[in-house]
Amino acid sequence: MSNTAADTTKNVKAPKVETPNTDAAAEKKTEKPAAEVFEILGAEAVPMPDKKNRRGSTSAYPFDKLEIGQSIGVKGRTAEDLRPTVNNQNRKYREEKRDANGQIIYKMTEMKDQNGVVTGRVPTEKAEYNQVRRFEVRDVDPKTDPQNATARIWRVAP
């Protein structure tokens, strides 16, 4: 066998370096507490509370009181700040479209052959919706707004 540099360094181990016994090192070595013991109870012992639906939660703005054409003035916020709130209300006030039998109507997508010719339509997994109420938000000039609002939310026709 030949003695090359690769053969001689193969089995050499790096020297072990001792770390000082500091508080941080001591904390890492502390053992975890033993797992807690849980008691399993039957359904009759502890009834499950009803799940709370947050979709119907109230808003800081009176969206439910607005009629078509009415608006809410908001001071100190921009339309960009209010957009998520308005979008949530628009999702809240929509209904799934249903056919005469009460079945949900799904959006359709076109099936095309290799030449790009439409050969049929198939339903997707996304439902179609009817918007019951619709809201829009716009920035306004506080100097010309009657309530000195910086943004205004309108209820518009769906």
C-alpha positions in Angstrom: 0.0 0.0 0.0 1.1 3.5 -0.7 1.2 6.1 1.9 -0.4 9.3 0.4 -1.6 12.5 1.9 -5.2 11.4 1.5 -4.6 8.2 3.4 -2.9 9.8 6.3 -5.6 12.5 6.9 -8.5 10.1 6.5 -8.6 8.9 10.1 -7.5 12.0 11.8 -10.1 13.5 14.2 -10.3 17.2 15.1 -9.4 17.9 18.7 -12.3 18.3 21.0 -12.7 21.9 22.3 -14.3 22.4 25.7 -16.8 25.2 26.0 -16.8 27.3 29.2 -19.6 26.5 31.6 -21.6 29.6 31.2 -25.2 30.2 32.2 -26.3 29.9 28.5 -24.6 26.6 28.1 -26.1 25.4 31.4 -29.6 26.3 30.3 -29.2 24.3 27.1 -28.4 21.2 29.1 -31.4 21.5 31.4 -33.9 18.7 30.9 -37.4 19.2 29.6 -40.2 18.6 32.2 -42.1 15.4 31.9 -45.2 15.4 29.7 -48.4 16.1 31.5 -50.9 13.4 32.0 -54.3 14.0 30.4 -57.6 12.5 31.4 -59.9 11.5 28.6 -63.5 12.4 29.3 -66.6 11.2 27.5 -68.9 13.4 25.4 -71.5 13.5 28.2 -69.0 15.0 30.7 -67.9 18.1 28.7 -70.2 19.2 25.9 -68.5 20.8 22.8 -69.3 24.5 22.4 -70.9 25.7 19.2 -68.4 26.9 16.5 -68.6 30.7 16.1 -68.9 32.0 12.6 -66.9 35.1 12.2 -68.3 35.9 8.7 -71.3 37.6 10.2 -69.2 39.6 12.6 -70.1 43.3 13.0 -68.0 46.0 11.4 -66.9 49.4 12.7 -68.9 50.9 9.9 -72.7 50.6 9.4 -72.7 48.7 6.1 -76.0 47.0 6.9 -77.8 50.4 7.2 -76.7 51.9 3.9 -79.2 52.2 1.0 -78.1 52.4 -2.6 -76.5 55.8 -3.2 -75.8 56.5 0.4 -72.2 56.8 1.7 -70.1 56.8 4.9 -67.3 59.3 5.4 -64.2 58.1 7.1 -61.6 60.5 8.6 -57.9 59.7 8.8 -58.0 56.6 6.5 -57.3 56.3 2.8 -59.2 54.2 0.3 -56.3 51.8 0.2 -56.6 51.3 4.0 -60.3 50.6 3.8 -60.2 48.3 0.7 -59.9 45.0 2.7 -62.8 46.0 4.9 -65.0 46.8 1.8 -63.9 43.6 0.0 -64.9 41.6 3.1 -68.3 43.2 3.1 -68.7 42.5 -0.6 -67.9 38.8 0.0 -70.4 38.8 2.9 -73.3 40.1 0.8 -73.2 37.6 -2.0 -75.2 34.4 -2.6 -74.4 31.3 -4.6 -76.4 31.1 -7.8 -78.8 28.1 -7.9 -80.8 26.5 -10.6 -84.5 25.7 -10.5 -83.8 22.5 -8.5 -81.8 24.4 -5.9 -78.4 23.0 -7.1 -75.4 25.4 -7.1 -74.4 26.7 -10.5 -70.6 26.4 -11.1 -68.5 28.5 -13.5 -67.8 26.8 -16.8 -64.5 26.4 -18.6 -64.0 25.7 -22.3 -62.4 22.5 -23.5 -60.2 23.0 -26.6 -58.6 20.5 -28.9 -55.0 20.6 -30.1 -55.9 23.1 -32.8 -57.5 25.5 -30.3 -61.1 24.7 -31.4 -63.7 24.7 -28.6 -65.0 21.2 -28.2 -67.1 21.6 -25.1 -67.6 23.2 -21.7 -67.1 21.6 -18.3 -67.9 23.0 -14.8 -65.1 24.2 -12.5 -65.1 23.9 -8.7 -65.8 27.6 -8.3 -69.4 28.6 -7.8 -71.1 31.5 -9.5 -72.4 34.3 -7.2 -75.2 36.9 -7.2 -74.1 40.1 -5.5 -76.8 41.1 -3.0 -75.1 44.4 -1.9 -72.1 46.0 -3.3 -69.8 48.7 -1.8 -67.0 50.8 -3.3 -64.5 53.1 -1.6 -62.8 56.2 -2.9 -60.4 58.9 -1.6 -62.1 62.3 -1.2 -60.8 65.8 -0.6 -61.4 66.7 3.1 -61.7 70.3 2.2 -64.7 69.7 -0.1 -66.3 66.7 1.8 -69.3 67.8 4.0 -67.9 65.7 6.9 -64.2 66.5 6.3 -63.7 62.8 5.5 -60.5 61.6 3.8 -62.2 58.5 2.3 -65.8 57.6 1.6 -67.6 54.2 1.2 -70.6 54.1 -1.1 -73.3 51.4 -1.5 -73.8 51.0 -5.2 -76.3 48.9 -7.2 -75.0 45.3 -7.6 
